[in-house]
Amino acid sequence: MSRICRAIGMALMLGGVTPESGVAQGPSVSSAVQLADSLLAVDSIADGPATSGAESTGPETMDDPESHRAEAISYEIDPFAAVVPYGPGERLEYKVKAGVFNAGEAHMEVLGIDSVRGEPTYHVEMALKGSLLFGVLKVDSYWSSWIDTRLIIARRFISDVSNTGHSSYRSFEFYPDEMYWEQTDEGVFGELVTALPLDDVSFIYFVRSLPLEVGKTYTLPRYFKKDGNPVILEVERRDVRETPAGTFNTIVVRPTIKTSGLFSEGGEAELHFTDDENRYLVYMRVGMAIVGSITMHLENIVPGTPIHSGAADW
């Protein structure tokens, strides 16, 4: 039973838990896709606008999106920011199910623009709150990542997980120039395996900025953990997905990380991103013993405000 409870929390993550950080940038406006092309090995590839549905009211038990600080602050255009499909103020809210049972609520949000050691970053958050077995098993967990706005790399990562019978807090800082990370809550240091790393949360945002051409397999050697590389993304097909937020044309991606976990080799994970310029994650399914699957269903969208000046390449 404890595994099921942990699985609900893990269902938000792209494989594991931890991060790493960045490098320099050029003087011109760069898109995350262009950055990706210089870092990825593409083994093997696309159209159709999304049909977005009506927005629905967010879950009452989650924090009120109207009070988010990003919505109350005006951000200037950064001519050096990479072109990405998200910006400050964006919030995606989800219903989480374990099999056919409601298991909780989740959200992904771009809280605003912060500075990490002088570098501008998107402060993004993923959160999950829910329970199973009439409240016997509970989860109330948060993950935060600070993503460099110009390089789309992780510069800081915090994991604050609280499940029934288990709690864990981890805080990481990444120093790509020196190629090491520091786990600040325990004073532990480690070697970065890439100069342009991504943690679990920033990886999902990075994937949103890729072309995601149907039929292609993207090989991404950017996971923080050495034995987890490369992360494999198979862009499988186009689909139409109905959610509480509406009906969307989607691109279906199957992720694989070479470590144990929900997205390990042989798993049945699917991520459905909107087939448009927004690349919203509208649905996620992960195969799971006992309950059959853990799924996330988009309930509400609060659009963000871009800080870049370029046009999307996808």
FIMI-762389 format. One record per residue (C-alpha): residue number from 1; residue in one letter; x, y, z. Coordinates in nm, 3 decimals. Example, Ala and Ser with C-alpha at 12.3 -4.5 7.8 and 13.67 -1.06 7.14 Angstrom:
<nodes>
- 1; A; 1.230; -0.450; 0.780 .
- 2; S; 1.367; -0.106; 0.714 .
</nodes>
This chain:
<nodes>
- 1; M; 0.000; 0.000; 0.000 .
- 2; S; 0.282; 0.241; 0.076 .
- 3; R; 0.408; 0.185; -0.279 .
- 4; I; 0.076; 0.305; -0.418 .
- 5; C; 0.094; 0.620; -0.207 .
- 6; R; 0.448; 0.687; -0.325 .
- 7; A; 0.343; 0.620; -0.682 .
- 8; I; 0.087; 0.901; -0.677 .
- 9; G; 0.365; 1.144; -0.591 .
- 10; M; 0.606; 0.992; -0.838 .
- 11; A; 0.350; 1.020; -1.115 .
- 12; L; 0.431; 1.390; -1.144 .
- 13; M; 0.799; 1.329; -1.195 .
- 14; L; 0.985; 1.233; -1.511 .
- 15; G; 1.163; 0.939; -1.352 .
- 16; G; 1.347; 1.023; -1.031 .
- 17; V; 1.446; 1.312; -0.805 .
- 18; T; 1.738; 1.550; -0.842 .
- 19; P; 1.896; 1.820; -1.065 .
- 20; E; 2.200; 1.998; -1.211 .
- 21; S; 2.296; 2.327; -1.387 .
- 22; G; 2.423; 2.562; -1.664 .
- 23; V; 2.670; 2.734; -1.904 .
- 24; A; 2.712; 3.046; -2.118 .
- 25; Q; 2.495; 3.198; -2.388 .
- 26; G; 2.526; 3.380; -2.718 .
- 27; P; 2.419; 3.734; -2.798 .
- 28; S; 2.127; 3.646; -3.026 .
- 29; V; 1.777; 3.531; -2.940 .
- 30; S; 1.791; 3.153; -2.918 .
- 31; S; 1.507; 2.905; -2.917 .
- 32; A; 1.509; 2.605; -2.687 .
- 33; V; 1.473; 2.392; -3.000 .
- 34; Q; 1.799; 2.531; -3.141 .
- 35; L; 1.971; 2.465; -2.812 .
- 36; A; 1.832; 2.113; -2.817 .
- 37; D; 1.963; 2.045; -3.169 .
- 38; S; 2.319; 2.100; -3.053 .
- 39; L; 2.279; 1.867; -2.757 .
- 40; L; 2.052; 1.585; -2.868 .
- 41; A; 2.109; 1.281; -3.081 .
- 42; V; 1.798; 1.237; -3.296 .
- 43; D; 1.765; 0.879; -3.413 .
- 44; S; 1.472; 0.890; -3.626 .
- 45; I; 0.920; 1.262; -3.699 .
- 46; A; 0.378; 1.649; -3.761 .
- 47; D; 0.075; 1.902; -3.768 .
- 48; G; -0.279; 1.988; -3.670 .
- 49; P; -0.405; 2.266; -3.445 .
- 50; A; -0.544; 2.188; -3.103 .
- 51; T; -0.911; 2.221; -3.026 .
- 52; S; -0.914; 2.368; -2.681 .
- 53; G; -1.218; 2.335; -2.460 .
- 54; A; -1.372; 2.568; -2.211 .
- 55; E; -1.178; 2.642; -1.900 .
- 56; S; -1.309; 2.498; -1.576 .
- 57; T; -1.284; 2.623; -1.224 .
- 58; G; -0.977; 2.490; -1.042 .
- 59; P; -1.008; 2.252; -0.747 .
- 60; E; -1.113; 2.432; -0.433 .
- 61; T; -0.874; 2.238; -0.216 .
- 62; M; -0.569; 2.361; -0.403 .
- 63; D; -0.432; 2.711; -0.348 .
- 64; D; -0.616; 2.990; -0.530 .
- 65; P; -0.453; 3.072; -0.867 .
- 66; E; -0.592; 3.424; -0.853 .
- 67; S; -0.349; 3.503; -0.572 .
- 68; H; -0.036; 3.395; -0.760 .
- 69; R; 0.241; 3.650; -0.747 .
- 70; A; 0.334; 3.603; -1.115 .
- 71; E; -0.003; 3.744; -1.219 .
- 72; A; 0.052; 4.058; -1.013 .
- 73; I; 0.395; 4.139; -1.161 .
- 74; S; 0.471; 4.279; -1.506 .
- 75; Y; 0.781; 4.124; -1.664 .
- 76; E; 0.987; 4.296; -1.932 .
- 77; I; 1.080; 4.122; -2.257 .
- 78; D; 1.429; 3.969; -2.236 .
- 79; P; 1.594; 3.982; -2.581 .
- 80; F; 1.824; 3.697; -2.477 .
- 81; A; 1.553; 3.464; -2.344 .
- 82; A; 1.507; 3.135; -2.531 .
- 83; V; 1.179; 3.090; -2.715 .
- 84; V; 0.963; 2.856; -2.504 .
- 85; P; 0.586; 2.785; -2.491 .
- 86; Y; 0.541; 2.901; -2.131 .
- 87; G; 0.589; 3.212; -1.921 .
- 88; P; 0.526; 3.362; -1.577 .
- 89; G; 0.175; 3.308; -1.451 .
- 90; E; 0.104; 2.987; -1.641 .
- 91; R; -0.076; 2.732; -1.426 .
- 92; L; -0.206; 2.388; -1.526 .
- 93; E; -0.439; 2.210; -1.283 .
- 94; Y; -0.510; 1.837; -1.285 .
- 95; K; -0.731; 1.568; -1.142 .
- 96; V; -0.528; 1.262; -1.038 .
- 97; K; -0.673; 0.911; -1.054 .
- 98; A; -0.549; 0.572; -0.936 .
- 99; G; -0.725; 0.333; -1.168 .
- 100; V; -1.088; 0.447; -1.174 .
- 101; F; -1.070; 0.614; -0.833 .
- 102; N; -1.010; 0.984; -0.770 .
- 103; A; -0.681; 1.012; -0.585 .
- 104; G; -0.614; 1.384; -0.559 .
- 105; E; -0.525; 1.706; -0.735 .
- 106; A; -0.206; 1.841; -0.889 .
- 107; H; -0.075; 2.151; -1.058 .
- 108; M; 0.221; 2.274; -1.259 .
- 109; E; 0.296; 2.645; -1.241 .
- 110; V; 0.546; 2.906; -1.354 .
- 111; L; 0.555; 3.115; -1.037 .
- 112; G; 0.767; 3.395; -1.176 .
- 113; I; 1.119; 3.506; -1.267 .
- 114; D; 1.390; 3.472; -1.001 .
- 115; S; 1.765; 3.523; -1.002 .
- 116; V; 2.006; 3.241; -0.912 .
- 117; R; 2.361; 3.364; -0.868 .
- 118; G; 2.287; 3.652; -1.102 .
- 119; E; 2.124; 3.439; -1.375 .
- 120; P; 1.754; 3.490; -1.462 .
- 121; T; 1.543; 3.180; -1.410 .
- 122; Y; 1.186; 3.061; -1.436 .
- 123; H; 1.075; 2.945; -1.091 .
- 124; V; 0.846; 2.650; -1.166 .
- 125; E; 0.656; 2.429; -0.927 .
- 126; M; 0.479; 2.096; -0.937 .
- 127; A; 0.252; 2.000; -0.649 .
- 128; L; 0.035; 1.704; -0.557 .
- 129; K; -0.219; 1.661; -0.280 .
- 130; G; -0.442; 1.358; -0.238 .
- 131; S; -0.529; 1.036; -0.062 .
- 132; L; -0.639; 0.676; -0.110 .
- 133; L; -0.837; 0.426; 0.097 .
- 134; F; -1.067; 0.691; 0.246 .
- 135; G; -0.775; 0.903; 0.364 .
- 136; V; -0.561; 0.625; 0.509 .
- 137; L; -0.284; 0.693; 0.259 .
- 138; K; -0.210; 1.062; 0.205 .
- 139; V; 0.035; 1.263; -0.005 .
- 140; D; 0.113; 1.635; 0.011 .
- 141; S; 0.426; 1.701; -0.193 .
- 142; Y; 0.597; 1.983; -0.382 .
- 143; W; 0.884; 2.004; -0.629 .
- 144; S; 1.044; 2.330; -0.742 .
- 145; S; 1.297; 2.395; -1.016 .
- 146; W; 1.475; 2.712; -1.125 .
- 147; I; 1.521; 2.698; -1.504 .
- 148; D; 1.766; 2.935; -1.674 .
- 149; T; 1.555; 3.153; -1.907 .
- 150; R; 1.829; 3.170; -2.169 .
- 151; L; 1.977; 2.820; -2.167 .
- 152; I; 1.681; 2.615; -2.037 .
- 153; I; 1.893; 2.431; -1.782 .
- 154; A; 1.830; 2.366; -1.413 .
- 155; R; 2.018; 2.586; -1.166 .
- 156; R; 1.838; 2.482; -0.846 .
- 157; F; 1.603; 2.204; -0.741 .
- 158; I; 1.396; 2.140; -0.427 .
- 159; S; 1.197; 1.826; -0.349 .
- 160; D; 0.961; 1.835; -0.050 .
- 161; V; 0.777; 1.504; -0.036 .
- 162; S; 0.532; 1.407; 0.236 .
- 163; N; 0.348; 1.075; 0.213 .
- 164; T; 0.191; 0.860; 0.482 .
- 165; G; 0.481; 0.708; 0.673 .
- 166; H; 0.745; 0.893; 0.471 .
- 167; S; 0.876; 1.246; 0.434 .
- 168; S; 1.182; 1.379; 0.255 .
- 169; Y; 1.324; 1.726; 0.192 .
- 170; R; 1.612; 1.777; -0.051 .
- 171; S; 1.766; 2.097; -0.181 .
- 172; F; 2.021; 2.114; -0.461 .
- 173; E; 2.238; 2.386; -0.614 .
- 174; F; 2.413; 2.333; -0.948 .
- 175; Y; 2.747; 2.478; -1.054 .
- 176; P; 2.800; 2.383; -1.422 .
- 177; D; 3.116; 2.586; -1.469 .
- 178; E; 3.282; 2.380; -1.199 .
- 179; M; 3.084; 2.066; -1.295 .
- 180; Y; 2.951; 1.983; -0.951 .
- 181; W; 2.628; 1.993; -0.751 .
- 182; E; 2.569; 2.052; -0.383 .
- 183; Q; 2.288; 1.901; -0.177 .
- 184; T; 2.260; 2.189; 0.067 .
- 185; D; 2.031; 2.024; 0.321 .
- 186; E; 2.297; 1.760; 0.398 .
- 187; G; 2.618; 1.930; 0.286 .
- 188; V; 2.680; 1.661; 0.022 .
- 189; F; 2.866; 1.730; -0.304 .
- 190; G; 2.868; 1.539; -0.630 .
- 191; E; 2.994; 1.559; -0.988 .
- 192; L; 2.767; 1.684; -1.264 .
- 193; V; 2.751; 1.440; -1.554 .
- 194; T; 2.661; 1.713; -1.803 .
- 195; A; 2.731; 2.084; -1.830 .
- 196; L; 2.370; 2.143; -1.936 .
- 197; P; 2.169; 1.932; -1.692 .
- 198; L; 1.798; 1.903; -1.623 .
- 199; D; 1.617; 1.778; -1.316 .
- 200; D; 1.284; 1.596; -1.324 .
- 201; V; 1.064; 1.906; -1.330 .
- 202; S; 1.273; 2.110; -1.572 .
- 203; F; 1.290; 1.809; -1.804 .
- 204; I; 0.914; 1.823; -1.860 .
- 205; Y; 0.932; 2.194; -1.945 .
- 206; F; 1.227; 2.129; -2.176 .
- 207; V; 1.033; 1.859; -2.362 .
- 208; R; 0.754; 2.110; -2.424 .
- 209; S; 0.997; 2.320; -2.630 .
- 210; L; 1.096; 2.037; -2.866 .
- 211; P; 0.944; 1.992; -3.216 .
- 212; L; 0.799; 1.650; -3.112 .
- 213; E; 0.777; 1.525; -3.469 .
- 214; V; 0.574; 1.206; -3.495 .
- 215; G; 0.790; 0.904; -3.572 .
- 216; K; 1.109; 1.048; -3.426 .
- 217; T; 1.305; 0.920; -3.130 .
- 218; Y; 1.487; 1.187; -2.931 .
- 219; T; 1.793; 1.081; -2.734 .
- 220; L; 1.863; 1.329; -2.453 .
- 221; P; 2.192; 1.288; -2.261 .
- 222; R; 2.096; 1.556; -2.009 .
- 223; Y; 1.955; 1.372; -1.708 .
- 224; F; 2.137; 1.461; -1.386 .
- 225; K; 2.215; 1.102; -1.296 .
- 226; K; 2.481; 0.927; -1.498 .
- 227; D; 2.315; 0.583; -1.512 .
- 228; G; 1.986; 0.749; -1.612 .
- 229; N; 2.125; 0.878; -1.941 .
- 230; P; 2.026; 0.898; -2.210 .
- 231; V; 1.658; 0.971; -2.164 .
- 232; I; 1.467; 0.836; -2.464 .
- 233; L; 1.155; 1.010; -2.597 .
- 234; E; 0.955; 0.824; -2.862 .
- 235; V; 0.705; 1.051; -3.037 .
- 236; E; 0.450; 0.784; -3.107 .
- 237; R; 0.138; 0.932; -3.265 .
- 238; R; -0.126; 1.202; -3.273 .
- 239; D; -0.442; 1.159; -3.071 .
- 240; V; -0.753; 1.343; -2.948 .
- 241; R; -0.784; 1.362; -2.571 .
- 242; E; -1.093; 1.462; -2.376 .
- 243; T; -1.027; 1.617; -2.034 .
- 244; P; -1.231; 1.822; -1.786 .
- 245; A; -1.064; 2.130; -1.938 .
- 246; G; -1.187; 2.044; -2.287 .
- 247; T; -1.096; 1.836; -2.593 .
- 248; F; -0.745; 1.868; -2.736 .
- 249; N; -0.550; 1.743; -3.035 .
- 250; T; -0.238; 1.592; -2.879 .
- 251; I; 0.104; 1.450; -2.955 .
- 252; V; 0.172; 1.129; -2.762 .
- 253; V; 0.521; 1.081; -2.620 .
- 254; R; 0.660; 0.769; -2.449 .
- 255; P; 0.953; 0.853; -2.217 .
- 256; T; 1.213; 0.602; -2.100 .
- 257; I; 1.479; 0.654; -1.835 .
- 258; K; 1.743; 0.386; -1.786 .
- 259; T; 1.682; 0.359; -1.412 .
- 260; S; 1.414; 0.200; -1.198 .
- 261; G; 1.095; 0.399; -1.156 .
- 262; L; 0.770; 0.484; -1.331 .
- 263; F; 0.944; 0.572; -1.657 .
- 264; S; 1.192; 0.285; -1.656 .
- 265; E; 1.253; 0.061; -1.955 .
- 266; G; 0.960; -0.170; -2.022 .
- 267; G; 0.711; 0.069; -1.864 .
- 268; E; 0.389; 0.193; -2.020 .
- 269; A; 0.410; 0.567; -1.965 .
- 270; E; 0.239; 0.814; -2.198 .
- 271; L; 0.252; 1.193; -2.199 .
- 272; H; -0.003; 1.384; -2.410 .
- 273; F; 0.102; 1.737; -2.510 .
- 274; T; -0.124; 1.972; -2.706 .
- 275; D; -0.045; 1.974; -3.077 .
- 276; D; -0.010; 2.352; -3.093 .
- 277; E; 0.228; 2.629; -2.993 .
- 278; N; 0.146; 2.588; -2.621 .
- 279; R; 0.249; 2.224; -2.575 .
- 280; Y; 0.038; 2.197; -2.259 .
- 281; L; 0.063; 1.860; -2.082 .
- 282; V; -0.306; 1.764; -2.079 .
- 283; Y; -0.288; 1.396; -1.984 .
- 284; M; -0.039; 1.152; -1.838 .
- 285; R; -0.072; 0.779; -1.780 .
- 286; V; 0.171; 0.548; -1.603 .
- 287; G; 0.117; 0.173; -1.568 .
- 288; M; 0.107; 0.062; -1.206 .
- 289; A; 0.056; -0.276; -1.041 .
- 290; I; -0.259; -0.328; -0.830 .
- 291; V; -0.440; -0.010; -0.939 .
- 292; G; -0.362; -0.061; -1.309 .
- 293; S; -0.251; 0.296; -1.379 .
- 294; I; -0.194; 0.642; -1.237 .
- 295; T; -0.337; 0.917; -1.456 .
- 296; M; -0.345; 1.298; -1.459 .
- 297; H; -0.630; 1.480; -1.637 .
- 298; L; -0.612; 1.852; -1.714 .
- 299; E; -0.890; 2.049; -1.540 .
- 300; N; -0.797; 2.414; -1.589 .
- 301; I; -0.551; 2.637; -1.776 .
- 302; V; -0.427; 2.979; -1.668 .
- 303; P; -0.209; 3.107; -1.957 .
- 304; G; 0.128; 3.265; -1.885 .
- 305; T; 0.296; 3.573; -2.032 .
- 306; P; 0.603; 3.512; -2.253 .
- 307; I; 0.920; 3.709; -2.175 .
- 308; H; 1.096; 3.624; -2.504 .
- 309; S; 1.072; 3.824; -2.825 .
- 310; G; 1.102; 3.546; -3.081 .
- 311; A; 0.861; 3.311; -3.257 .
- 312; A; 0.822; 2.940; -3.185 .
- 313; D; 0.990; 2.693; -3.425 .
- 314; W; 0.731; 2.419; -3.370 .
</nodes>
